[in-house]
């Protein structure tokens, strides 16, 4: 009897150590607190590729602008502005009485947008060299925000969205257009975006699939929680 008890105790201890070892070797899951999910490397190549023919129709960008309530006199932030493709279109919509803040962490992109706005005689465009976790927008400055095919590149998405709070007017809309993916393949799951936005203090107003015919792209609209 005593021998069987010792054998059982030894097996129990062995199993406990084996389970502990397996848990210590298991890869960290992105859903676990404190674990950063995968992101794609920010694009630093030829910015002109964002102005591909037909992109305006494929994304139905005028419909996007309408949904975000971007109208004459409004203030807009284009976070991850890149070539300024959306910046220019938003600037034309808000007119001289409005303003568009073109935010990017790439100094080359900021310079590119500055030059583009100058050539197109748009004096309502203001560029900002942001940080990976902070767009550095002025406080209480914007009515609408768009992250267009940028969110999957944001290294600290929850921190960025939290730091965006102070720049938002009451009831400001925050739009995110991206593509379903695993984070490092130039896409991120919409469920991940919704969860991170909620964690950062936002609630979702609506979601759309019209921005791409294959339904891989999505358009999510948030507002800050009261």
RAURBEL-V357533 format. One record per residue. N is the residue number from 0. RES is the residue in three letters. PSI is psi in whole degrees, 0 to 359 (* if undefined). OMEGA is omega in whole degrees, 0 to 359 (NA if undefined). Layout:
n=N res=RES psi=PSI omega=OMEGA
n=N res=RES psi=PSI omega=OMEGA
This chain:
n=0 res=UNK psi=313 omega=181
n=1 res=UNK psi=320 omega=180
n=2 res=UNK psi=320 omega=180
n=3 res=UNK psi=324 omega=178
n=4 res=UNK psi=317 omega=180
n=5 res=UNK psi=319 omega=179
n=6 res=UNK psi=316 omega=180
n=7 res=UNK psi=319 omega=180
n=8 res=UNK psi=319 omega=180
n=9 res=UNK psi=318 omega=179
n=10 res=UNK psi=321 omega=180
n=11 res=UNK psi=316 omega=178
n=12 res=UNK psi=318 omega=180
n=13 res=UNK psi=316 omega=181
n=14 res=UNK psi=321 omega=179
n=15 res=UNK psi=317 omega=178
n=16 res=UNK psi=321 omega=180
n=17 res=UNK psi=317 omega=179
n=18 res=UNK psi=317 omega=179
n=19 res=UNK psi=318 omega=180
n=20 res=UNK psi=317 omega=181
n=21 res=UNK psi=319 omega=179
n=22 res=UNK psi=322 omega=181
n=23 res=UNK psi=335 omega=181
n=24 res=UNK psi=348 omega=182
n=25 res=UNK psi=139 omega=180
n=26 res=UNK psi=144 omega=179
n=27 res=UNK psi=140 omega=180
n=28 res=UNK psi=140 omega=182
n=29 res=UNK psi=336 omega=182
n=30 res=UNK psi=349 omega=181
n=31 res=UNK psi=142 omega=180
n=32 res=UNK psi=137 omega=176
n=33 res=UNK psi=357 omega=180
n=34 res=UNK psi=122 omega=182
n=35 res=UNK psi=132 omega=179
n=36 res=UNK psi=169 omega=180
n=37 res=UNK psi=145 omega=175
n=38 res=UNK psi=161 omega=179
n=39 res=UNK psi=153 omega=177
n=40 res=UNK psi=132 omega=178
n=41 res=UNK psi=139 omega=182
n=42 res=UNK psi=133 omega=179
n=43 res=UNK psi=15 omega=183
n=44 res=UNK psi=207 omega=183
n=45 res=UNK psi=115 omega=185
n=46 res=UNK psi=342 omega=183
n=47 res=UNK psi=345 omega=182
n=48 res=UNK psi=338 omega=181
n=49 res=UNK psi=349 omega=180
n=50 res=UNK psi=39 omega=181
n=51 res=UNK psi=144 omega=180
n=52 res=UNK psi=137 omega=177
n=53 res=UNK psi=355 omega=182
n=54 res=UNK psi=324 omega=181
n=55 res=UNK psi=318 omega=180
n=56 res=UNK psi=321 omega=181
n=57 res=UNK psi=318 omega=181
n=58 res=UNK psi=350 omega=185
n=59 res=UNK psi=53 omega=190
n=60 res=UNK psi=331 omega=177
n=61 res=UNK psi=325 omega=176
n=62 res=UNK psi=321 omega=176
n=63 res=UNK psi=313 omega=180
n=64 res=UNK psi=319 omega=179
n=65 res=UNK psi=316 omega=182
n=66 res=UNK psi=325 omega=179
n=67 res=UNK psi=4 omega=179
n=68 res=UNK psi=37 omega=177
n=69 res=UNK psi=116 omega=187
n=70 res=UNK psi=169 omega=179
n=71 res=UNK psi=133 omega=178
n=72 res=UNK psi=352 omega=182
n=73 res=UNK psi=162 omega=177
n=74 res=UNK psi=130 omega=187
n=75 res=UNK psi=147 omega=173
n=76 res=UNK psi=128 omega=175
n=77 res=UNK psi=98 omega=184
n=78 res=UNK psi=122 omega=189
n=79 res=UNK psi=48 omega=190
n=80 res=UNK psi=332 omega=180
n=81 res=UNK psi=241 omega=182
n=82 res=UNK psi=353 omega=184
n=83 res=UNK psi=16 omega=182
n=84 res=UNK psi=310 omega=178
n=85 res=UNK psi=324 omega=180
n=86 res=UNK psi=312 omega=183
n=87 res=UNK psi=316 omega=181
n=88 res=UNK psi=321 omega=177
n=89 res=UNK psi=323 omega=180
n=90 res=UNK psi=322 omega=178
n=91 res=UNK psi=325 omega=181
n=92 res=UNK psi=317 omega=184
n=93 res=UNK psi=338 omega=177
n=94 res=UNK psi=187 omega=184
n=95 res=UNK psi=338 omega=179
n=96 res=UNK psi=354 omega=180
n=97 res=UNK psi=187 omega=180
n=98 res=UNK psi=147 omega=174
n=99 res=UNK psi=123 omega=175
n=100 res=UNK psi=117 omega=178
n=101 res=UNK psi=109 omega=186
n=102 res=UNK psi=133 omega=175
n=103 res=UNK psi=152 omega=178
n=104 res=UNK psi=356 omega=181
n=105 res=UNK psi=113 omega=181
n=106 res=UNK psi=326 omega=179
n=107 res=UNK psi=322 omega=179
n=108 res=UNK psi=319 omega=179
n=109 res=UNK psi=315 omega=178
n=110 res=UNK psi=319 omega=181
n=111 res=UNK psi=315 omega=181
n=112 res=UNK psi=320 omega=176
n=113 res=UNK psi=312 omega=181
n=114 res=UNK psi=321 omega=181
n=115 res=UNK psi=316 omega=179
n=116 res=UNK psi=322 omega=179
n=117 res=UNK psi=315 omega=181
n=118 res=UNK psi=328 omega=182
n=119 res=UNK psi=8 omega=175
n=120 res=UNK psi=43 omega=178
n=121 res=UNK psi=104 omega=182
n=122 res=UNK psi=0 omega=181
n=123 res=UNK psi=17 omega=178
n=124 res=UNK psi=126 omega=177
n=125 res=UNK psi=124 omega=181
n=126 res=UNK psi=149 omega=179
n=127 res=UNK psi=128 omega=173
n=128 res=UNK psi=100 omega=184
n=129 res=UNK psi=184 omega=176
n=130 res=UNK psi=159 omega=180
n=131 res=UNK psi=334 omega=182
n=132 res=UNK psi=8 omega=183
n=133 res=UNK psi=122 omega=179
n=134 res=UNK psi=350 omega=177
n=135 res=UNK psi=36 omega=177
n=136 res=UNK psi=152 omega=175
n=137 res=UNK psi=151 omega=180
n=138 res=UNK psi=142 omega=175
n=139 res=UNK psi=53 omega=191
n=140 res=UNK psi=344 omega=189
n=141 res=UNK psi=148 omega=177
n=142 res=UNK psi=337 omega=183
n=143 res=UNK psi=148 omega=181
n=144 res=UNK psi=142 omega=173
n=145 res=UNK psi=132 omega=168
n=146 res=UNK psi=102 omega=186
n=147 res=UNK psi=108 omega=180
n=148 res=UNK psi=40 omega=184
n=149 res=UNK psi=330 omega=190
n=150 res=UNK psi=324 omega=182
n=151 res=UNK psi=347 omega=179
n=152 res=UNK psi=353 omega=184
n=153 res=UNK psi=117 omega=185
n=154 res=UNK psi=328 omega=182
n=155 res=UNK psi=72 omega=188
n=156 res=UNK psi=318 omega=181
n=157 res=UNK psi=317 omega=178
n=158 res=UNK psi=318 omega=179
n=159 res=UNK psi=313 omega=181
n=160 res=UNK psi=323 omega=177
n=161 res=UNK psi=318 omega=180
n=162 res=UNK psi=342 omega=177
n=163 res=UNK psi=335 omega=185
n=164 res=UNK psi=310 omega=188
n=165 res=UNK psi=338 omega=183
n=166 res=UNK psi=349 omega=189
n=167 res=UNK psi=134 omega=167
n=168 res=UNK psi=160 omega=175
n=169 res=UNK psi=135 omega=179
n=170 res=UNK psi=15 omega=175
n=171 res=UNK psi=146 omega=180
n=172 res=UNK psi=139 omega=178
n=173 res=UNK psi=114 omega=180
n=174 res=UNK psi=140 omega=176
n=175 res=UNK psi=118 omega=175
n=176 res=UNK psi=122 omega=179
n=177 res=UNK psi=186 omega=185
n=178 res=UNK psi=138 omega=178
n=179 res=UNK psi=134 omega=180
n=180 res=UNK psi=189 omega=184
n=181 res=UNK psi=10 omega=178
n=182 res=UNK psi=318 omega=183
n=183 res=UNK psi=5 omega=180
n=184 res=UNK psi=34 omega=181
n=185 res=UNK psi=39 omega=175
n=186 res=UNK psi=164 omega=178
n=187 res=UNK psi=140 omega=182
n=188 res=UNK psi=138 omega=179
n=189 res=UNK psi=327 omega=179
n=190 res=UNK psi=325 omega=177
n=191 res=UNK psi=316 omega=180
n=192 res=UNK psi=315 omega=181
n=193 res=UNK psi=317 omega=180
n=194 res=UNK psi=316 omega=182
n=195 res=UNK psi=322 omega=177
n=196 res=UNK psi=320 omega=178
n=197 res=UNK psi=318 omega=179
n=198 res=UNK psi=327 omega=182
n=199 res=UNK psi=357 omega=176
n=200 res=UNK psi=30 omega=180
n=201 res=UNK psi=155 omega=172
n=202 res=UNK psi=147 omega=182
n=203 res=UNK psi=132 omega=177
n=204 res=UNK psi=321 omega=182
n=205 res=UNK psi=166 omega=176
n=206 res=UNK psi=145 omega=186
n=207 res=UNK psi=156 omega=178
n=208 res=UNK psi=8 omega=186
n=209 res=UNK psi=350 omega=186
n=210 res=UNK psi=358 omega=174
n=211 res=UNK psi=133 omega=184
n=212 res=UNK psi=331 omega=183
n=213 res=UNK psi=3 omega=178
n=214 res=UNK psi=8 omega=178
n=215 res=UNK psi=330 omega=178
n=216 res=UNK psi=151 omega=178
n=217 res=UNK psi=159 omega=179
n=218 res=UNK psi=112 omega=181
n=219 res=UNK psi=140 omega=180
n=220 res=UNK psi=126 omega=182
n=221 res=UNK psi=164 omega=168
n=222 res=UNK psi=156 omega=181
n=223 res=UNK psi=140 omega=176
n=224 res=UNK psi=144 omega=178
n=225 res=UNK psi=* omega=NA
